Amino acid sequence: MEIFRENIEDYSEDELYEHFHFVVDKGQTLLRVDRFLVDRIPGTSRNRIQQASEAGFILVNDNPVKSNYKVKPYDIISVVMDHPRRELEIIPENIPLNIVYEDEELMVVNKPSGMVVHPGHGNYMGTLINAIAWHLKDNPNYNVKDPRLGLVHRIDKDTSGLLVIAKNPDAKTHLGMQFFNKTTKRKYLALVWGNVKANEGRIEGNIGRDLRDKMLMTVFPEGESGKPAVTHYKVLERFGYVTLIECRLETGRTHQIRVHLKHIGHVLFNDERYGGHEILKGNHHTKYKQFIHNCFAICPRQALHAKTLGFVHPKTNKEIFLESPLPEDMEKLVEKWKSQEHSL
């Protein structure tokens, strides 16, 4: 078990990998979780377990606990980390991929909403990585377990759009530096609750794990916690109670667009985690409520799509710029608002 140098607040649930899993026996007496684990995890120590606990990587019933937590019968204990177990087998799966660009160095895919990017805690099959492993199974230079290859960045499970995958170490290093230095060009389309008054704007505020709910990210405007984050937005169309906007990222924090837009009072439409699945604007007449529920059914996830991706090719040094059209669910959602905006 490794010493932790990061905090759980830096990761979403799709970026954590379960290394150990225990269900406590019904006859278990109250016992500190660090003592419970040191007897069950080979080759570790209480000190390492305590470090993992302080970083938030010891979960009991899916909630981070401190090392002095008293284990009770039927507790479900997970030890998670920010990387897969070395022995975790990634099984190639014949899952269709929407490949928008590919050459010997890299590939860019258009990920559908609902697909987890990487096998992790609770999601071991059906992920983008499983699909990529199948697509590249005949490439002798690609090893899906090699951390020097593969995904250069991530998007949330229920966000659709463009992702770049490196096929060799040099490509991943080159592309990774572009993301680190903020020279990539990434734009997202989002439908948000409310009439965004300014035609364009800049949102700046540190993002970190919410202190009251570890499943949420939040903005720390005074910068006392979290990591710096900047999002630029521009209004594309207004529909009265909702607005279609374009977002450009300077940084890439977990849930950045979702959290920044909530911070300025414009939650993503149907973003259940951040409250966008409720009627936040408009009236509560039966006809309007039915219209909103129909909209939720058309696009049953947060209305966010990674539309554009621009970067410098690691081999040719030429700029690659790719665009992805709105997926069908978001396109139908926008069209429904267009057709109803004057009658609501």
N, C-alpha and C positions, 0 to 999 in steps of 0.2 A: 504494500500500500504506500502510495507516494506522499511526500510532504506537499501541502497545498500552498501555493503562492498567489492564488486568486481568491475572489469572493463570489459566492453564488449569485450576487446581484448583477454580475457581468454576463449572465447567461439566461436565455429563455429556457422553458421546459424542453424544447426541441433540441437544445444544445447540450443536454446533460445525459450521461451514459451510466446505466446501473451496473455496478461492479459486483455488489453482494446484495442478497435479498434473504431476509429471515422472517418467518412468522412465529411469534413467541408462543410457546406451549401454554396450555390452559393452567398447568400447575406451577408456572413460574412465579417465584416470590419477587417482591420489589427489589430491583437491582439497577445501579447506575448503568447507563447505556454504554459508557466507555469500558466498564468492566465486562459487560455482556459481550461486547464485540471482540475484545482482545482475546477471549477464550475461543472465539469462533473463526477468526480470520488468521490464517497462517502467515507467519513472517512479519507480523506488525507489532506495535507497542502501544501502550496507553497514550504516550505523548503524541504519536502520530494521529491516533484517533481523536484526541482532543484538538489537535490542529485542524483536522477535517471538520470537526464539529464547530469550531470557532468560525470557520469559513462558510458554514452553512451547508456542508455536503453530507451530513448525516440527517436522514429524513425518517420521521416516525409518522406513519399514516399520512404521508405526503407533505408533512410540515417539518421544516428545519428545527432541530432541537440542540440544546447545549449538552455538554458532556455529563452534567449532573442529572439529566433527565432520568426518572425512574421508570424502567421498563415494566410494563404490565402484561398480563395474559392477553393473547390475541393481537397485540401490537404488531404492525407490519413495519419492519425496519429495512430501509434501503441505504446503501452507501453509493453515492453517485459521484462522478468525476466529469471533467470537461473534455474527456477523450474516451474512445471506446476501450474496452479490455483488449489487450493484445491478442488474446485467443478468441475474441469474438469473430465468428465466421460470418462474412457478408456474402449471402447467397445471391448469385445473379438471377434476376427474375425478368421474364419476357414481358415487360411493361412498355407499352408504346411511348416513345419520346417525340416531342415536337422540337426537332432540331432546326434552328434558324441559321446556324453557321457552323462549319466544321472544316478543319484542316489537320495537318500532322501535329500541330502544336496545341490546339485547343478546340473546344466546342462550346457553343452557346445554345441553351435550351430554353424553351418557353414553358415554365412549370405551371400546371393547372392548380387552382385552389383545391385545398383538401389533401394535398400530397405533402407528407413530411419529407424534409430534405435528407436527413441522415438517420440511420438506425440509432435508437437511443432508448431512454427510460420509457417503457411502455409501447415503443414502436420499433419492432425489429424486422418487419417485412413490409413490402409495398412502398418503400421509400424511393426517392430519386436516386440515391446511391445504388440501391439494388438494381434499378433500371439501367443506370450507367454501366454497372458491372457486366450486365448482359450485353449491352451494345458494344462494349470494348473487350469482350471475352476472348476474341481472336487476335487482339493486339498484344504481341509478346512483350512490349515495353511498358504496358500498363498493369500495375498491381494495385488493386482497389484498397489494399491495406497499407500502402505506402503513404505516410502523411505528407511526403513531398509532392504528391500528385493530387488531383481531384478538385473539389470545390474551392474556389477562391473566396467566396462570400456566401451569404445565406439570405433567404427571406422567410417570413413566417409561413406556417402550414397553410393558413387560409388566405394568404396573399398570393396572387397569380403574377406571372411575369418572368423576366429574363434573368438567367444565371449563367456565369461563365465557369467552365471546367478546364483545368490545365492537364495536359497529357504527359508532361515531363517536368522534372525539377526546375529547370531553367525558366520554363514558361510560368510555373507557379510563383517563383521568386520575383520575376519581372512584373507579373500582374499583381501580386500581393503588395509590392512596393507602390504601385499606382493607387491602390485602395488606401494604403497607409498614408500616402502623401496627398490624398484627396484630389488627384488629377483625373479620376474617372468622371464620366458624365452620366449621371443617373437621374431620371425623372419618373415620377409616379403620377397616376391619375387617381383621384379620390373624390367620392361623393360624401359630403359632410352635412351634418345637421346645421340649420340656421342660414341666414343671409350674411355671408362674409362681406362686411362693409368695404374694406379697402380692396382695391383692385389687385394689389400685390403687397407682399410684406415679408418680414424676416422674423423668425422665431428663434430665440436663443435662451437656453436654460439647461443646466446640468440634469442629466437623467440617471436615475438609480432605482434600486428596488424600494418599493413603498414600505415604510417602516411598520405599517399596521397590517398589510396584506402582502406577503412575499410573492404571490402570484401576479402582482401588478407592478408595473414600473410607474414612476412619477417624476415630476419636474421639481428640482430644488433651485428656485430662482436666484437665491443669494449665493449659490455655489458652495454651500457648506458641505455638500455630499454629492455623490454621483459623479458622472463624467461629462465634460463639455460636449454640447450638441447644438448644431445649427441647421435649421430647415428654412428654405425659401419657398414661398408659395405665390401662385398667380391664379386669379379667377378666370375660368373659361366660360362658364354659363351659370346664370342664376335662375332658380325655379321657385322662388318665394321662400319655402320652408327648408329647402336644401340648396346646396351650391356645389357645382362641379369645379374642382380646382386641380392645378398641376403643382406638384411639389418637387423641388430639387434639393438633394441632400449634399451637405458639406461633410457630414459625419455619418457613421452608420451604427448607431446605438440600438440595442434591443428595443423593439416597438417604437422607434423614434417618431415616425410620422403620427402614429396613433396617439402617443402621449403628448406630443407638442400641440397637436390640433385640439385635443381635449383641454390642454392648458389655456388655450385662447378662447375656449367656449364653443368649439365646433367639433364635437365627437364624430368619428367616422360612422356613416350610416350602417346600421346593423352590426356594429362591433360589440358583441355580447360582453366581452371582458371589460370594456370601458363604458358600458351603459348605453351604447348606441342602438340596442335592440328594443328600447323603449321609445314611445312617442315623445320626443323632446321639443318639438316645435309644432305649431298649428293647433287646431281645435280638437275636441273630443267627441264630435258628432259621429254618429254611427257610420255614415257614408265615408267620412275621412278615415276613421279607424280601420274600416274594411280595406280602404285603398292602401294604407300603410302595411297592413298585414299581407296583402297581396304582393306588395313590393318586397317584403321580407321573404316571402315564398319564392319569388323570382330570383333573388340573390341572397341565398341563405348563409351569408358570411360577411365579414367586413368588406366594404366596397373600396378596395385598394388594389391597384395593379401596377407592377413595375414595367412601365411602358418602354423606356429607352435605356440603352447601355452603350457608352462610348469609352474606348480605351485604345492605347497604342499597342499594336501587335508586337509580341515579344521577339519575333524573328525578323520581320520585315521593317519594323519601326514605322509602319504606316498606320494611320488612324482608322480604326474599325468603329462604325456607328450603326447600331441596329435598333429597330423599332418593332414593337409588338402591338397589334390592334387590341382594342378592348375585347375581353372574352365575352362569350354570348350572354352570360348572366348579367354582367354589368352593362352591356350594351342595351339589353332589354329593359333594365332598370332605368337607365337614363331616358330611353324612349318613352317609358311609361310616365315619367315625371314631365317630359316635354308635352305629352298629349293632355295632361291633366292640370297643368299649372294655372290655367285661367279659370278653371271650374271648381277649384277647391275652396 
